[in-house]
Amino acid sequence: MVIISLAVLLTSVHVSAQTETVLYNFGDGIAQGVGPFAGLISDAAGNLYGTTINGGYYDEGTVFELRPAVGGGWTQHILHTFGGTEDGTYPYAGLVLDAFGNLYGATIYGGAYAQGTVFELTRQTGQTWTEKILHAFNKNRADGQQPWASLIFDSSGNLYGTTYAGGAYNSGIVFKLIPTVGGGWTERVIYAFNKNGRDGVNPTANLIFDTSGNLYGTTHGQNSHYNFGTVFELMPTATGGWSEKTLHTFKYDGTDGLYPQAVIFDASGNLYGMTTYGGAYDGGVVFELIPGTSGAWTEQLLYTFGGVSSDGINPWAGLVFDASGNLYGTTFYGGSGGNGTAFKLMPVAGGSWTETILHNFINNRIDGWGPYCNLIFRSDGNLYGTTSYGGGFLAGTVFEITP
């Protein structure tokens, strides 16, 4: 049984004096990217990488790099333009780096069967990158379709991800891609979500591992009377398969969140995440799931968005911790201008959490607005992210938030 605790629920809002800087405006030129929906990643040199869902020569998305320039500013390079014969199209997911500096990601459409791809970008001489399709998803009632989420690696170099649709029950899958001798990759469907009224369906967020090799993720639907999402765990079995367990089912009860995004662990093994809707004001919530000795998980609502008119609402991404245990994220709407916020949640005495608005995004043709992304910390300690809209060319921005 899952228990919901409301003891730490707060809706207080504070505004902090942070400085937001737009580092890059998308849409400046026919070959440039348009509409970054995913967050960024950073390499050891401090370069930033991401994707856009449109733009490029075919207007079907790009992979880009931003490099700090000598003397200040940032220089953008388009590493790949999606489209053309059997290439993937529309990369909603973010990227992941391997140990050699190669980039991996997914597209929701395109490929040999028009159901999406997993791709690799390998750096060549200078600014040239070569794309390789590792897997093209197939509409064959076994493979998945439409991977919306970012990929993750395990310690052996295998890739894991989810698809929104497809699989044996057309409700999405969890898949594993295994590198083979000769440079190929083999896909294995390790779980197919089931429209049985108990299982979750339609995952859209990335997975995470725990220290024991178990996978955790979320689904957007539960395919029953409630149909508002789940948090699940996948555990490897002795026979080589995987066993799934639903840790929490979100319910339309006027309190719980609806439609969960990606989850993360704290150092104690608790899970944290956000939902896009639900809560007392239907603006979404921040939740924590705490494992119990009996195997059940207890949900606590840490924050409900929308309690005051200036608060952010409707987060579409996951959270990130700092070294002090504070949480950071974005909301797509709300804030003083109604165009989204970047926020910080800080634990206080007694188990409560207090929210601080770090930035209110403004639709003024300078600032970006509508951040779908999670935030990241770069080595300089500042926060970085993307907005899907706004900026100088109304095609989205990359931004930095500095204390």
C-alpha positions in Angstrom: 0.0 0.0 0.0 1.3 3.5 -0.8 0.7 6.2 1.8 0.5 9.9 0.9 1.8 12.3 3.6 0.9 16.0 3.5 3.0 17.0 6.5 5.6 18.9 4.4 3.3 20.6 1.9 4.1 24.3 1.4 3.1 26.9 -1.1 5.2 29.9 0.0 7.1 31.8 -2.7 10.2 33.9 -2.4 12.0 35.8 -5.1 15.9 35.7 -5.2 18.2 38.2 -6.8 19.8 36.0 -9.4 21.2 37.1 -12.8 19.9 35.4 -15.9 21.9 35.8 -19.2 20.9 34.6 -22.6 23.9 32.9 -24.1 22.4 32.0 -27.5 19.4 32.8 -29.6 18.2 30.0 -31.9 16.8 30.7 -35.3 19.4 33.0 -36.7 19.7 31.6 -40.2 18.1 28.9 -42.3 20.4 26.1 -41.1 20.2 26.9 -37.4 18.2 25.0 -34.9 14.7 26.0 -33.7 13.0 25.0 -30.5 15.2 23.3 -28.0 12.9 21.1 -25.8 15.5 19.1 -24.0 18.1 20.2 -21.4 21.8 20.5 -21.9 24.9 18.4 -21.1 28.4 19.6 -20.5 31.8 17.9 -21.3 35.0 18.1 -19.3 36.1 21.2 -21.2 32.8 23.1 -20.3 31.3 22.9 -23.8 27.5 22.6 -23.9 25.5 20.2 -26.1 21.9 19.9 -26.9 19.2 19.2 -29.5 16.4 21.2 -31.3 13.2 19.7 -32.6 13.1 21.9 -35.7 15.5 23.9 -37.8 18.4 22.7 -39.9 18.3 22.2 -43.6 15.3 19.9 -43.5 13.6 21.7 -40.6 13.5 18.4 -38.7 15.9 19.1 -35.9 19.6 19.5 -35.1 22.3 18.6 -32.6 24.3 21.7 -31.5 27.4 22.6 -29.5 28.1 25.8 -27.7 31.8 26.6 -26.8 33.0 29.4 -24.5 34.8 31.9 -26.7 38.1 33.6 -25.8 37.3 37.0 -24.3 33.7 36.1 -23.4 30.6 35.0 -25.3 29.8 31.6 -26.8 30.2 30.1 -30.3 27.6 27.7 -31.7 28.3 24.9 -34.1 25.7 22.7 -35.7 27.0 19.1 -35.4 24.2 17.4 -37.3 21.1 18.3 -39.2 18.4 15.6 -39.1 16.4 14.5 -42.2 17.1 12.8 -45.5 17.0 9.1 -46.4 16.3 6.9 -43.4 17.7 9.5 -40.9 15.9 10.2 -37.7 13.7 13.3 -37.3 12.6 15.5 -34.4 14.9 14.8 -31.5 12.9 15.7 -28.4 15.3 13.9 -26.1 18.6 15.3 -24.8 22.0 13.8 -25.3 24.5 11.6 -23.4 28.3 11.4 -23.7 30.4 8.3 -23.6 33.9 8.1 -22.2 35.4 8.9 -25.6 33.4 12.0 -26.2 30.9 10.5 -28.6 27.3 11.8 -28.4 24.1 9.6 -28.3 20.5 10.5 -28.6 17.1 9.5 -30.0 14.6 10.9 -32.5 10.8 10.3 -32.2 10.3 9.8 -35.9 12.3 8.9 -39.0 14.5 6.0 -39.6 13.9 3.0 -41.9 10.4 2.4 -40.4 9.5 6.0 -39.6 9.1 5.2 -35.9 12.2 6.8 -34.5 15.9 6.1 -34.1 18.8 5.9 -31.7 21.9 7.6 -33.1 25.5 8.2 -32.3 27.6 11.2 -33.3 31.4 10.6 -33.5 33.8 13.5 -33.6 36.1 13.6 -36.7 38.8 16.1 -37.6 38.1 19.7 -36.7 34.4 20.5 -36.3 33.1 17.5 -38.4 30.9 14.9 -36.7 29.7 11.6 -38.3 26.2 10.2 -37.5 25.5 6.5 -37.2 22.0 5.0 -36.7 22.3 2.4 -34.0 18.7 1.3 -34.1 15.6 2.1 -36.2 12.4 1.3 -34.3 10.0 -1.0 -36.1 6.2 -1.0 -36.2 6.0 -4.8 -35.8 4.1 -5.2 -32.5 7.3 -6.2 -30.7 9.6 -3.2 -31.0 8.9 0.1 -29.5 8.0 3.3 -31.3 8.7 7.0 -30.6 11.5 7.4 -28.0 10.9 10.7 -26.3 13.4 10.4 -23.5 17.2 10.6 -23.1 19.3 7.5 -23.0 21.5 6.2 -20.2 24.6 4.0 -20.1 25.3 1.1 -17.7 28.8 0.3 -16.5 29.3 -2.1 -19.3 28.6 0.4 -22.1 25.1 -0.7 -22.9 22.4 1.9 -23.6 18.9 1.9 -22.1 15.8 4.0 -22.9 12.1 4.0 -23.3 9.6 4.5 -26.1 6.2 6.1 -25.8 4.3 3.6 -27.9 4.8 0.2 -29.5 5.7 -3.1 -27.9 3.4 -6.1 -27.5 0.6 -4.0 -26.0 1.3 -0.8 -27.9 1.8 1.0 -24.6 5.6 1.6 -24.8 8.7 -0.4 -23.8 12.0 -0.2 -22.0 14.8 -1.3 -24.3 18.5 -2.1 -24.0 21.0 -1.7 -26.8 24.1 -3.9 -26.6 27.3 -3.2 -28.6 28.5 -6.1 -30.7 31.8 -7.1 -32.2 32.3 -5.3 -35.5 30.6 -2.1 -34.4 26.9 -3.0 -34.5 24.3 -2.8 -31.8 21.6 -5.4 -30.8 18.3 -4.2 -29.3 16.6 -6.2 -26.6 13.1 -5.3 -25.3 13.4 -5.8 -21.6 9.9 -4.7 -20.7 6.6 -4.0 -22.5 4.0 -1.9 -20.7 0.6 -3.5 -20.6 -2.9 -2.1 -20.9 -4.2 -4.3 -18.1 -5.5 -1.6 -15.7 -2.6 -2.1 -13.3 0.5 -1.4 -15.2 1.7 2.1 -16.3 1.7 3.0 -20.0 3.4 5.5 -22.3 6.7 6.4 -20.7 8.2 9.8 -21.8 11.0 10.4 -19.2 14.5 9.1 -18.9 15.5 6.1 -16.7 17.9 6.0 -13.8 19.9 3.2 -12.1 20.3 2.6 -8.4 23.6 1.1 -7.0 22.2 -2.4 -7.3 21.6 -2.2 -11.1 17.8 -1.7 -10.8 16.1 0.7 -13.2 13.6 3.4 -12.2 11.3 5.6 -14.4 7.8 7.0 -14.9 4.9 6.5 -17.2 2.4 9.2 -18.2 -0.6 7.0 -18.1 -1.9 4.2 -15.9 -4.5 3.0 -18.4 -7.2 2.5 -15.8 -9.9 4.6 -14.2 -7.2 7.0 -12.9 -4.9 7.1 -15.9 -2.5 9.7 -14.6 0.9 8.0 -14.4 3.2 5.8 -12.3 6.7 5.5 -10.9 8.1 2.0 -11.6 11.1 -0.1 -10.8 12.7 -2.8 -13.1 14.8 -5.5 -11.4 17.1 -7.9 -13.3 16.2 -11.6 -12.5 18.5 -14.6 -12.2 17.2 -16.0 -15.5 18.3 -12.9 -17.5 14.9 -11.2 -17.6 13.5 -8.2 -15.7 10.7 -7.9 -13.2 8.6 -4.8 -12.9 7.1 -3.2 -9.8 4.9 -0.2 -9.6 6.1 2.0 -6.7 3.3 4.7 -6.9 0.2 5.3 -9.0 -0.8 9.0 -9.2 -4.5 9.6 -8.5 -6.9 12.3 -9.5 -8.0 13.1 -5.9 -7.4 16.9 -5.7 -4.1 16.4 -3.8 -1.7 14.1 -5.6 0.2 15.1 -8.7 -0.7 14.0 -12.2 1.6 13.1 -15.1 5.0 12.6 -13.5 8.3 13.6 -15.2 11.8 12.1 -14.6 12.9 11.0 -11.1 16.3 11.3 -9.3 17.8 9.8 -6.1 19.2 11.5 -3.1 22.1 10.0 -1.1 19.6 8.1 1.1 17.9 6.2 -1.7 14.7 8.3 -1.8 13.2 9.3 -5.2 12.3 12.9 -6.1 10.3 14.2 -9.1 7.7 16.6 -10.3 4.3 16.2 -12.0 3.0 18.5 -14.7 -0.5 18.8 -13.4 -2.4 17.9 -10.2 -2.1 19.1 -6.7 -4.5 21.4 -4.9 -4.2 24.1 -7.7 -3.7 21.8 -10.7 -0.3 23.4 -11.3 1.8 20.3 -10.5 3.7 19.1 -7.5 7.2 18.2 -6.3 7.1 14.7 -4.6 9.4 12.4 -2.7 9.0 8.6 -2.6 10.6 6.9 0.5 11.3 3.2 0.5 10.0 1.2 3.5 11.3 -2.0 5.1 8.2 -3.9 3.8 9.0 -3.0 0.2 6.2 -0.3 0.0 7.1 3.3 -0.9 5.5 6.3 0.9 4.8 9.5 -1.1 5.3 12.9 0.4 4.3 16.1 -1.4 7.1 18.6 -0.8 5.6 21.5 -2.8 2.4 22.3 -4.7 2.7 24.8 -7.5 0.3 27.6 -8.0 -0.7 28.5 -4.5 -0.1 32.2 -5.2 -0.5 34.0 -8.5 3.2 34.7 -9.0 4.2 31.1 -8.6 5.4 28.9 -11.5 3.1 26.1 -12.8 3.3 23.1 -15.0 6.8 21.7 -14.8 7.7 19.4 -17.8 11.1 18.2 -16.6 13.1 16.7 -13.8 15.0 18.1 -10.9 18.6 18.5 -10.0 20.3 18.6 -6.5 23.1 20.8 -5.4 25.8 19.8 -2.9 23.7 21.1 0.0 20.6 19.1 -0.8 18.6 21.9 -2.4 16.5 21.1 -5.5 16.3 23.1 -8.7 14.0 23.0 -11.7 11.8 24.9 -14.2 8.1 25.4 -14.8 6.7 26.0 -18.3 4.1 28.5 -17.3 3.5 30.8 -14.4 5.7 33.3 -12.6 5.3 37.0 -12.6 5.1 37.2 -16.4 3.2 33.9 -17.0 6.0 32.5 -19.2 7.7 30.1 -16.8 10.2 30.1 -14.0 13.5 28.7 -12.7 13.2 27.8 -9.0 15.0 26.5 -6.0 13.5 24.3 -3.2 15.3 24.4 0.1 14.7 22.1 3.0 14.1 23.8 6.3 13.7 22.7 9.9 10.8 20.4 10.7 10.8 18.7 7.3 9.3 21.6 5.3 10.6 23.0 2.0 10.6 26.6 0.9 10.5 27.7 -2.8 12.6 30.6 -4.2 12.0 31.9 -7.7 15.4 32.3 -9.3 14.1 33.8 -12.6 10.8 34.8 -14.1 11.0 34.3 -17.9 9.6 37.2 -19.9 8.1 37.2 -23.5 9.8 40.4 -24.5 11.8 39.3 -27.7 15.0 39.3 -25.5 14.5 36.7 -22.8 13.4 33.2 -23.7 10.2 31.7 -22.3 8.6 28.3 -21.9 11.4 26.1 -20.5 10.6 22.4 -21.0 14.1 21.5 -19.8 15.8 20.3 -16.6 18.6 22.5 -15.4 22.3 21.4 -15.1 25.2 22.7 -13.0 28.3 23.4 -15.0 31.8 23.3 -13.4 31.6 27.1 -12.7 28.7 26.4 -10.3 26.1 28.3 -12.4 22.8 26.8 -13.7 22.3 26.3 -17.5 19.2 25.4 -19.5 17.1 26.1 -22.6 13.8 27.7 -23.4 11.7 26.4 -26.2 10.4 29.8 -27.3 11.3 33.4 -27.2 14.6 35.1 -27.6 15.7 37.5 -30.3 14.4 35.3 -33.1 11.4 33.7 -31.2 13.0 30.3 -31.6 14.3 29.6 -28.1 17.4 30.3 -26.1 20.2 28.9 -24.1 20.5 30.7 -20.7 22.7 30.9 -17.7 21.6 31.7 -14.1 24.3 33.1 -11.9 24.0 33.8 -8.1 
